[in-house]
Amino acid sequence: MKTKFSAKGHENIVSSHSTTFEFTKEKDVTKQGHCIVGVESNFDFQKLKKLNGKLKITIQADKIKEIIVAEKNPDFNDEKEIVIRTSSFSSPRTFAINADKSSDDFSKELKQKLKNLNTIISVEIEDA
């Protein structure tokens, strides 16, 4: 199983959280949201719910790419945000746990792209 969605960059994206990263459907964010890496996400909640087990998450902006491996949280139940965590902490917003990267681990080049309002971020999530 595989699903794709896109998100946009935003000038307030900091991408410095040490244990999480998040995509939101919100248009605006503040710099306090250190884990947010994309806004105006158009993910399909029902497709995300169908994924299970170990996941490969590929985030790409232009030619810059990050690949994250994580485990699907079976209790995920949020239609506006998806949070991926390096820990095993689970909440309805938590899409995946035990990820091998957080937003702070993303490359400097990708973080720069995420801060640009014109950046279109493509996200692909598939069974690993």
Backbone as a printed PyTorch tensor [residue, N CA C, xyz], in Angstrom:
tensor([[[ 0.8470, -1.1890,  0.0000],
         [ 0.0000,  0.0000,  0.0000],
         [ 0.8850,  1.2420,  0.0000]],

        [[ 0.4370,  2.2510, -0.7260],
         [ 1.1890,  3.4990, -0.8480],
         [ 0.1960,  4.6500, -0.9640]],

        [[ 0.5440,  5.7830, -0.3790],
         [-0.2420,  7.0020, -0.5500],
         [ 0.7040,  8.1820, -0.7050]],

        [[ 0.2480,  9.1900, -1.4170],
         [ 1.0380, 10.4000, -1.6360],
         [ 0.1940, 11.6170, -1.3000]],

        [[ 0.8640, 12.6770, -0.8680],
         [ 0.1930, 13.9680, -0.6940],
         [ 1.2280, 15.0690, -0.8270]],

        [[ 0.7440, 16.2890, -0.8890],
         [ 1.6630, 17.4190, -0.9540],
         [ 1.3680, 18.3890,  0.1850]],

        [[ 2.3450, 19.2260,  0.4510],
         [ 2.2320, 20.2750,  1.4620],
         [ 3.0320, 21.4630,  0.9340]],

        [[ 2.9730, 22.5560,  1.6510],
         [ 3.7060, 23.7580,  1.2480],
         [ 4.6740, 24.1820,  2.3420]],

        [[ 5.6920, 24.9040,  1.9140],
         [ 6.6150, 25.5090,  2.8570],
         [ 5.9810, 26.7510,  3.4750]],

        [[ 6.5870, 27.2450,  4.5420],
         [ 6.0830, 28.4430,  5.2290],
         [ 7.2580, 29.1360,  5.9070]],

        [[ 7.2430, 30.4700,  5.8830],
         [ 8.3570, 31.2470,  6.4460],
         [ 8.6020, 31.0010,  7.9310]],

        [[ 7.5980, 30.5170,  8.6740],
         [ 7.7650, 30.2790, 10.1100],
         [ 8.1650, 28.8460, 10.4410]],

        [[ 8.4100, 28.0210,  9.4460],
         [ 8.8490, 26.6480,  9.7300],
         [10.2660, 26.6950, 10.2740]],

        [[10.4420, 26.0750, 11.4360],
         [11.7350, 26.0500, 12.1110],
         [12.4010, 24.6860, 11.9370]],

        [[11.6130, 23.6180, 11.9710],
         [12.1070, 22.2490, 11.7790],
         [13.2750, 21.9280, 12.7090]],

        [[13.0500, 22.1180, 14.0190],
         [14.1320, 21.8930, 14.9740],
         [13.7340, 20.9980, 16.1440]],

        [[12.5880, 20.3560, 16.0730],
         [12.1500, 19.5200, 17.1840],
         [12.9730, 18.2380, 17.2240]],

        [[13.4000, 17.8420, 18.4080],
         [14.3250, 16.7050, 18.5240],
         [13.6400, 15.3430, 18.5120]],

        [[12.3010, 15.2930, 18.6260],
         [11.6530, 13.9740, 18.6650],
         [10.4720, 13.8110, 17.7060]],

        [[10.0700, 14.8640, 16.9810],
         [ 8.8940, 14.7410, 16.1130],
         [ 9.0360, 15.5470, 14.8260]],

        [[ 8.1530, 15.2570, 13.8800],
         [ 7.8640, 16.1710, 12.7830],
         [ 6.3930, 16.0290, 12.4450]],

        [[ 5.8400, 17.1110, 11.8670],
         [ 4.3900, 17.1650, 11.6680],
         [ 4.0410, 17.8560, 10.3600]],

        [[ 2.9830, 17.3390,  9.7280],
         [ 2.3360, 18.0020,  8.5990],
         [ 0.9520, 18.4100,  9.0600]],

        [[ 0.5510, 19.6330,  8.7030],
         [-0.7470, 20.1390,  9.1170],
         [-1.5240, 20.6560,  7.9070]],

        [[-2.8360, 20.6490,  8.0220],
         [-3.6830, 21.2230,  6.9800],
         [-3.8560, 22.7340,  7.1690]],

        [[-3.3930, 23.2600,  8.3050],
         [-3.4740, 24.6990,  8.5720],
         [-2.6680, 25.4770,  7.5360]],

        [[-3.0800, 26.7280,  7.2710],
         [-2.3650, 27.5740,  6.3160],
         [-1.2450, 28.3620,  6.9770]],

        [[-1.4430, 28.7220,  8.2310],
         [-0.4590, 29.5400,  8.9380],
         [-0.0010, 28.8490, 10.2130]],

        [[ 1.2780, 29.0340, 10.5190],
         [ 1.8650, 28.4990, 11.7460],
         [ 2.7810, 29.5510, 12.3420]],

        [[ 3.0550, 29.3970, 13.6290],
         [ 4.0020, 30.2900, 14.2900],
         [ 5.3330, 29.5680, 14.4490]],

        [[ 6.3380, 30.3060, 14.8480],
         [ 7.6670, 29.7020, 15.0500],
         [ 7.7030, 28.8130, 16.2930]],

        [[ 6.6450, 28.8460, 17.1020],
         [ 6.6010, 27.9770, 18.2860],
         [ 6.3610, 26.5170, 17.8980]],

        [[ 5.8580, 26.2700, 16.7020],
         [ 5.6080, 24.8980, 16.2470],
         [ 6.8730, 24.3000, 15.6650]],

        [[ 7.8480, 23.9890, 16.5040],
         [ 9.1750, 23.5440, 16.0730],
         [ 9.1670, 22.2530, 15.2720]],

        [[ 8.0940, 21.4680, 15.3930],
         [ 8.0710, 20.1760, 14.6920],
         [ 7.4090, 20.2640, 13.3240]],

        [[ 6.7090, 21.3450, 13.0300],
         [ 5.9630, 21.4470, 11.7750],
         [ 6.9280, 21.5890, 10.6020]],

        [[ 6.7190, 20.7460,  9.5700],
         [ 7.5900, 20.7780,  8.3930],
         [ 6.8110, 21.0400,  7.1040]],

        [[ 5.4750, 21.1370,  7.1910],
         [ 4.6770, 21.4440,  6.0100],
         [ 3.2840, 21.8990,  6.3870]],

        [[ 2.7670, 22.8950,  5.6580],
         [ 1.4230, 23.4280,  5.8880],
         [ 0.5550, 23.1350,  4.6620]],

        [[-0.7360, 23.3870,  4.8160],
         [-1.7000, 23.1660,  3.7350],
         [-1.5700, 21.7580,  3.1390]],

        [[-1.3280, 20.7900,  4.0040],
         [-1.1880, 19.3950,  3.5690],
         [-2.5130, 18.8800,  3.0420]],

        [[-2.4580, 18.1390,  1.9630],
         [-3.6940, 17.6100,  1.3840],
         [-3.7860, 16.0910,  1.5140]],

        [[-3.2990, 15.5650,  2.6440],
         [-3.3470, 14.1150,  2.8330],
         [-4.7800, 13.6120,  2.9380]],

        [[-4.9680, 12.3730,  2.5130],
         [-6.2620, 11.7010,  2.5760],
         [-6.2860, 10.8490,  3.8450]],

        [[-7.0400, 11.3010,  4.8240],
         [-7.1270, 10.6270,  6.1230],
         [-7.4620,  9.1440,  5.9710]],

        [[-8.4240,  8.8160,  5.1140],
         [-8.8460,  7.4150,  4.9450],
         [-7.7180,  6.5520,  4.3810]],

        [[-6.9340,  7.0920,  3.4710],
         [-5.8040,  6.3340,  2.9190],
         [-4.7260,  6.1160,  3.9780]],

        [[-4.4740,  7.1280,  4.7930],
         [-3.4820,  6.9870,  5.8640],
         [-3.9140,  5.9190,  6.8600]],

        [[-5.2040,  5.8690,  7.1580],
         [-5.7200,  4.8850,  8.1180],
         [-5.4980,  3.4520,  7.6220]],

        [[-5.4430,  3.2440,  6.3110],
         [-5.3000,  1.8950,  5.7410],
         [-3.8760,  1.3530,  5.8200]],

        [[-2.8980,  2.2380,  6.0210],
         [-1.5080,  1.7940,  6.1300],
         [-1.2940,  1.1050,  7.4700]],

        [[-0.3910,  0.1300,  7.5000],
         [-0.1110, -0.6050,  8.7360],
         [ 1.3340, -1.0390,  8.8050]],

        [[ 1.7910, -1.2890, 10.0390],
         [ 3.1270, -1.8460, 10.2280],
         [ 4.2370, -0.8450, 10.0010]],

        [[ 5.3560, -1.3560,  9.4880],
         [ 6.5330, -0.5310,  9.2490],
         [ 6.3220,  0.2870,  7.9840]],

        [[ 6.6830,  1.5770,  8.0480],
         [ 6.4410,  2.5010,  6.9520],
         [ 7.7340,  3.1790,  6.4970]],

        [[ 7.7860,  3.4800,  5.2100],
         [ 8.8580,  4.2970,  4.6400],
         [ 8.2050,  5.6100,  4.2180]],

        [[ 8.7000,  6.7100,  4.7860],
         [ 8.1570,  8.0400,  4.5150],
         [ 9.2220,  8.8270,  3.7570]],

        [[ 8.8870,  9.2260,  2.5330],
         [ 9.8250,  9.9890,  1.7130],
         [ 9.3030, 11.4160,  1.5740]],

        [[10.1220, 12.3690,  2.0060],
         [ 9.7810, 13.7880,  1.9250],
         [10.7260, 14.4060,  0.9050]],

        [[10.1520, 15.1020, -0.0820],
         [10.9890, 15.6910, -1.1170],
         [10.5590, 17.1190, -1.4220]],

        [[11.5500, 18.0050, -1.5310],
         [11.3480, 19.3930, -1.9570],
         [12.3890, 19.6590, -3.0230]],

        [[11.9340, 19.9280, -4.2460],
         [12.8270, 19.9990, -5.4060],
         [13.5700, 18.6640, -5.4890]],

        [[14.8810, 18.6810, -5.5040],
         [15.6320, 17.4240, -5.6200],
         [16.1630, 16.9370, -4.2680]],

        [[15.8040, 17.6400, -3.2060],
         [16.2930, 17.2830, -1.8730],
         [15.2970, 16.3410, -1.2160]],

        [[15.8190, 15.2450, -0.6700],
         [14.9610, 14.1740, -0.1960],
         [15.4110, 13.6800,  1.1780]],

        [[14.4520, 13.3530,  2.0220],
         [14.7050, 12.6750,  3.3000],
         [13.8480, 11.4210,  3.3060]],

        [[14.4210, 10.3320,  3.7900],
         [13.6710,  9.0830,  3.9380],
         [13.6720,  8.7190,  5.4100]],

        [[12.4780,  8.4550,  5.9360],
         [12.2960,  8.1330,  7.3450],
         [11.5910,  6.7920,  7.4240]],

        [[12.0330,  5.9580,  8.3470],
         [11.3640,  4.6850,  8.6020],
         [10.7250,  4.7850,  9.9780]],

        [[ 9.4610,  4.3660, 10.0700],
         [ 8.7110,  4.4540, 11.3290],
         [ 7.6580,  3.3450, 11.3510]],

        [[ 6.9650,  3.2370, 12.4760],
         [ 5.8940,  2.2470, 12.6300],
         [ 4.5530,  2.9620, 12.7390]],

        [[ 3.5690,  2.4730, 12.0310],
         [ 2.2260,  3.0750, 12.0540],
         [ 1.6210,  2.9300, 13.4530]],

        [[ 1.0240,  3.9950, 13.9250],
         [ 0.2720,  3.9710, 15.1820],
         [-1.1620,  3.5590, 14.8580]],

        [[-1.6180,  2.4030, 15.3390],
         [-2.9760,  1.9570, 15.0090],
         [-4.0710,  2.8540, 15.5810]],

        [[-3.7250,  3.7050, 16.5560],
         [-4.7130,  4.5860, 17.1770],
         [-4.7850,  5.9650, 16.5240]],

        [[-4.0570,  6.1710, 15.4170],
         [-4.0790,  7.4570, 14.7120],
         [-5.5140,  7.7910, 14.2960]],

        [[-5.9330,  9.0480, 14.6100],
         [-7.3130,  9.4220, 14.3090],
         [-7.4680, 10.9460, 14.2240]],

        [[-6.6380, 11.5950, 13.4080],
         [-6.7090, 13.0520, 13.2910],
         [-6.7820, 13.4210, 11.8200]],

        [[-7.7730, 14.1750, 11.4450],
         [-7.9720, 14.5270, 10.0380],
         [-7.2560, 15.8110,  9.6250]],

        [[-6.6110, 16.5170, 10.5900],
         [-5.9710, 17.7920, 10.2850],
         [-4.4560, 17.7870, 10.4350]],

        [[-3.9260, 16.8610, 11.2250],
         [-2.4860, 16.8270, 11.4900],
         [-1.9980, 15.3860, 11.4920]],

        [[-0.7620, 15.2060, 11.0330],
         [-0.1080, 13.9140, 11.2240],
         [ 1.2430, 14.1790, 11.8670]],

        [[ 1.4650, 13.5250, 12.9910],
         [ 2.6970, 13.6800, 13.7510],
         [ 3.4540, 12.3560, 13.6980]],

        [[ 4.7420, 12.4290, 13.3990],
         [ 5.6100, 11.2590, 13.3950],
         [ 6.6150, 11.4750, 14.5160]],

        [[ 6.7410, 10.4670, 15.3790],
         [ 7.5750, 10.6020, 16.5860],
         [ 8.7110,  9.5880, 16.6130]],

        [[ 9.8480, 10.0010, 17.1760],
         [10.9550,  9.0640, 17.3630],
         [10.7140,  8.1930, 18.5900]],

        [[ 9.8330,  8.6220, 19.4690],
         [ 9.5120,  7.8600, 20.6780],
         [ 8.3270,  6.9290, 20.4080]],

        [[ 7.9030,  6.2230, 21.4350],
         [ 6.7350,  5.3410, 21.3020],
         [ 5.4720,  6.0180, 21.8420]],

        [[ 5.5500,  7.3180, 22.1700],
         [ 4.3880,  8.0440, 22.6680],
         [ 3.2900,  8.0450, 21.6160]],

        [[ 2.0720,  7.7640, 22.0570],
         [ 0.9440,  7.6700, 21.1330],
         [-0.1930,  8.5750, 21.5760]],

        [[-0.7940,  9.2630, 20.6080],
         [-1.9980, 10.0620, 20.8210],
         [-2.7930,  9.9680, 19.5200]],

        [[-4.0250, 10.4570, 19.4840],
         [-4.7830, 10.4130, 18.2240],
         [-4.0890, 11.1640, 17.0760]],

        [[-3.2690, 12.1820, 17.3770],
         [-2.5290, 12.9420, 16.3550],
         [-1.3000, 12.1900, 15.8530]],

        [[-0.8600, 11.1870, 16.5950],
         [ 0.3530, 10.4540, 16.2590],
         [ 0.0760,  9.4780, 15.1260]],

        [[ 0.6430,  9.7570, 13.9580],
         [ 0.4840,  8.8610, 12.8190],
         [ 1.4680,  7.6980, 12.8970]],

        [[ 2.7130,  7.9870, 13.3190],
         [ 3.7290,  6.9380, 13.3750],
         [ 4.6500,  7.1670, 14.5700]],

        [[ 5.2180,  6.0650, 15.0510],
         [ 6.1070,  6.0780, 16.2220],
         [ 7.4410,  5.4130, 15.8620]],

        [[ 8.3890,  5.5250, 16.7850],
         [ 9.7100,  4.8990, 16.6390],
         [10.3870,  5.2460, 15.3130]],

        [[10.2220,  6.4880, 14.8880],
         [10.8450,  6.9510, 13.6450],
         [12.3540,  7.0660, 13.8160]],

        [[13.0790,  6.9030, 12.7230],
         [14.5370,  7.0020, 12.8070],
         [15.0550,  8.4280, 12.5920]],

        [[14.1260,  9.4030, 12.3940],
         [14.5200, 10.8130, 12.2750],
         [13.4130, 11.7080, 12.8280]],

        [[13.8310, 12.8700, 13.3360],
         [12.8970, 13.9280, 13.7210],
         [13.1550, 15.1210, 12.8030]],

        [[12.3890, 16.1860, 12.9570],
         [12.5820, 17.3600, 12.0900],
         [13.9720, 17.9730, 12.2690]],

        [[14.5430, 17.8490, 13.4490],
         [15.8750, 18.3980, 13.6980],
         [16.9510, 17.6450, 12.9130]],

        [[16.6760, 16.3910, 12.5450],
         [17.6380, 15.5740, 11.8080],
         [17.6370, 15.8440, 10.3040]],

        [[16.6710, 16.5940,  9.8100],
         [16.5980, 16.8690,  8.3710],
         [17.8150, 17.6910,  7.9470]],

        [[18.2190, 17.5350,  6.7020],
         [19.3810, 18.2630,  6.1880],
         [19.1300, 19.7720,  6.1930]],

        [[20.2130, 20.5400,  6.2910],
         [20.1130, 22.0070,  6.2420],
         [19.4530, 22.4540,  4.9440]],

        [[19.7720, 21.7590,  3.8490],
         [19.2270, 22.1180,  2.5420],
         [17.7100, 21.9470,  2.5270]],

        [[17.2270, 20.8510,  3.0950],
         [15.7760, 20.6310,  3.1300],
         [15.1150, 21.6550,  4.0490]],

        [[15.7040, 21.9040,  5.1970],
         [15.1280, 22.8820,  6.1300],
         [14.9850, 24.2570,  5.4640]],

        [[15.9660, 24.6460,  4.6500],
         [15.8870, 25.9180,  3.9350],
         [14.7110, 25.9160,  2.9600]],

        [[14.5190, 24.8220,  2.2510],
         [13.3950, 24.7100,  1.3140],
         [12.0650, 24.8100,  2.0550]],

        [[11.9690, 24.1920,  3.2310],
         [10.7180, 24.1650,  3.9910],
         [10.3010, 25.5580,  4.4610]],

        [[11.2550, 26.4760,  4.5550],
         [10.9720, 27.8500,  4.9940],
         [10.4860, 28.7420,  3.8570]],

        [[10.4980, 28.2230,  2.6350],
         [10.1380, 29.0150,  1.4640],
         [ 8.6570, 28.8320,  1.1470]],

        [[ 7.9310, 29.9430,  1.0790],
         [ 6.4860, 29.9030,  0.7970],
         [ 6.1630, 29.2820, -0.5570]],

        [[ 7.1080, 29.3120, -1.4790],
         [ 6.8720, 28.7760, -2.8170],
         [ 7.2200, 27.3010, -2.9570]],

        [[ 7.7430, 26.6950, -1.9020],
         [ 8.1380, 25.2920, -1.9760],
         [ 6.9250, 24.3800, -1.9060]],

        [[ 6.8540, 23.4600, -2.8460],
         [ 5.8600, 22.3840, -2.7930],
         [ 6.6030, 21.1410, -2.3080]],

        [[ 6.1030, 20.5640, -1.2400],
         [ 6.7110, 19.3940, -0.6220],
         [ 5.8970, 18.1730, -1.0370]],

        [[ 6.5590, 17.1670, -1.5600],
         [ 5.8330, 15.9420, -1.8840],
         [ 6.1880, 14.8880, -0.8370]],

        [[ 5.1660, 14.1670, -0.3900],
         [ 5.3270, 13.1470,  0.6420],
         [ 4.7420, 11.8530,  0.1060]],

        [[ 5.5230, 10.7860,  0.2040],
         [ 5.0670,  9.4650, -0.1870],
         [ 5.2360,  8.5490,  1.0250]],

        [[ 4.1800,  7.8340,  1.3690],
         [ 4.2260,  6.9060,  2.4970],
         [ 3.8490,  5.5340,  1.9730]],

        [[ 4.6950,  4.5550,  2.2420],
         [ 4.4420,  3.2050,  1.7490],
         [ 4.8840,  2.1730,  2.7680]],

        [[ 4.3880,  0.9670,  2.5920],
         [ 4.8060, -0.1380,  3.4430],
         [ 6.3000, -0.3690,  3.2460]],

        [[ 7.0140, -0.5360,  4.3560],
         [ 8.4720, -0.7430,  4.2700],
         [ 8.8020, -2.2270,  4.2190]]])
